[in-house]
């Protein structure tokens, strides 16, 4: 019975922390803050699902948390790749702002 109260308290604390990470993901001043908060949110959801697996004594929830861990990892990798591409494109445009008047195809070939 004591474990039940500990599980409920932990889930409530993790829910509050999840909400704080959601605020940081939306409001974060830098892209790195947003990526870290999305990664942290995924980790907290995995922990919450694992606690629910212990509390409800359901083994399949552990499998669900493992699948969610893989999806969360891939989502962070994809977001990182997209934001790195955007950063590189902005840096390239800042270096050579006069390249817009050239003819040819969009990839730079004639």
C-alpha positions in Angstrom: 0.0 0.0 0.0 2.9 2.4 0.8 4.3 1.7 -2.7 1.1 2.8 -4.3 1.3 6.2 -2.6 4.9 6.5 -3.6 4.1 5.7 -7.3 1.2 8.2 -7.3 3.4 10.9 -5.8 6.2 10.2 -8.3 3.7 10.3 -11.2 2.3 13.7 -10.0 5.9 15.2 -9.7 6.8 13.9 -13.1 3.6 15.3 -14.6 4.5 18.8 -13.2 8.0 18.5 -14.5 6.7 17.4 -17.9 4.5 20.5 -18.0 7.6 22.6 -17.2 9.5 21.0 -20.0 6.7 21.6 -22.4 6.8 25.3 -21.5 10.6 25.3 -22.2 10.1 23.5 -25.5 7.6 26.2 -26.7 9.2 29.2 -25.1 12.9 28.3 -25.2 15.1 31.1 -26.6 17.5 28.7 -28.5 17.0 25.7 -30.6 19.3 23.7 -28.3 16.9 24.4 -25.3 14.0 23.1 -27.3 15.8 19.9 -28.4 16.9 19.2 -24.8 13.5 19.7 -23.4 11.9 17.5 -26.1 14.4 14.8 -25.2 13.7 15.2 -21.5 10.0 15.0 -22.1 10.5 11.7 -23.9 12.6 10.3 -21.1 10.0 11.4 -18.5 7.2 9.8 -20.4 9.2 6.6 -20.5 9.7 6.7 -16.8 6.0 7.4 -16.2 5.0 4.4 -18.4 7.4 2.2 -16.4 6.0 3.4 -13.1 2.5 2.6 -14.4 3.8 -0.9 -15.4 4.9 -1.4 -11.8 1.8 0.0 -10.2 -0.7 -1.9 -12.4 1.4 -5.0 -12.6 1.2 -5.1 -16.4 4.2 -6.4 -18.3 3.2 -5.2 -21.7 3.7 -1.5 -20.6 7.4 -2.2 -20.4 7.3 -3.1 -24.0 5.4 0.0 -24.8 8.0 2.1 -23.0 10.8 0.5 -25.0 9.1 1.2 -28.3 8.4 4.8 -27.1 12.1 5.1 -26.2 13.1 4.1 -29.8 10.6 6.5 -31.3 11.7 9.3 -29.0 15.3 8.8 -29.9 14.6 8.9 -33.6 12.5 12.0 -33.2 15.3 13.9 -31.5 17.8 12.7 -34.1 15.5 13.9 -36.9 14.8 17.3 -35.3 18.6 17.8 -34.7 19.3 17.0 -38.3 16.6 19.4 -39.5 17.8 22.2 -37.3 21.4 21.7 -38.2 20.4 21.9 -41.9 18.5 25.2 -41.2 21.5 26.6 -39.3 23.9 25.6 -42.1 21.7 27.2 -44.7 21.4 30.5 -42.8 25.2 30.5 -42.3 25.8 29.9 -46.0 23.4 32.7 -46.9 25.1 35.1 -44.5 28.5 34.4 -46.1 27.4 34.9 -49.7 24.3 37.1 -49.9 25.0 38.1 -53.6 24.5 34.6 -55.0 20.8 35.2 -55.7 21.2 36.9 -59.1 23.0 34.0 -60.8 21.2 32.0 -63.5 20.9 28.3 -63.7 19.3 25.6 -61.6 18.6 25.9 -57.9 21.5 23.5 -57.0 24.0 25.9 -58.6 24.7 24.1 -61.8 24.3 25.8 -65.2 
